[in-house]
Amino acid sequence: MKKTIITSLAILISIGGLSTAWASTKTEDYKDELAYFRTINPEITSSQVESLMKLRKQVDEIHEQSEKLELEYGILVDNKKNPNKEPKNPEDLTAEQRNKLSQANDKFWSGELQLLEASYKAGLVKEDDYKIDKKNFEEARDNN
């Protein structure tokens, strides 16, 4: 299951991941992405690409926030800083910490679902892949 989710995430990241100018919102900043996306769907518009890139940026920011919480709570360990530290079991967290983490993860997976839906509507994801990824993302969101 996790392998499928990781594969699905890799696909979505590769769809949105050619940018070096994530912070910018001008359409001309996404010309490389537009060119790439047009190899998949020649009819995609620059406004669709801009919208996808903004959504990708939002999802990435949510992921960073979630990762910070995991580091703060000790269930994720930075092995470069603490090579011998063992991560905490999520069950050892307080109810409030588990709730915050669950909300952050839910927000992340909901964002990934939005991005997947937008990518599908823009003609960048095949229907079969869309259905599989959607099911996997919903499971990941619901099981966090």
C-alpha positions, 0 to 999 in steps of 0.5 A: 500500500505504502509503495503504491502511494509513494509511486503515486506521489512520485508521479504527481511530483514529476507532473508538477516538479520541473519548476525552479520558480515555485514562489512566483505566480506569473504565467511566463514563469511557468513556460517550461511547465507549459511546454512539458504539459503540452507534450502530454496534453497539447490543448492545456492552457497557460492559466490551467498550468498556473493554477496547477503550479499554485496548487502544487505550491500550496500542497508542498507548503502543507507537507512542510508544515506536517513534516515540521510537526512530526519532527517537533513531536519526535515521530520523524527523526532527522538522521543527519542531526541525530543519527542514533535517535529513535522515532517516537511511536505516534501512540505515545503522543498526547491526544492534542498532538495526535489531533493536530498531526491528524488534521495536518495529514488530512489537509495534505491528502485533501490537497493531493486529491485536489491536485490530482483532480485538477491534473485529471481535468487538465488532461494530464492524468489518464482515467485509469491512473486517476481512479487508482491514485484517487482511491489510494489518496483517499485511503491514506487520508482516511487512515491517518 
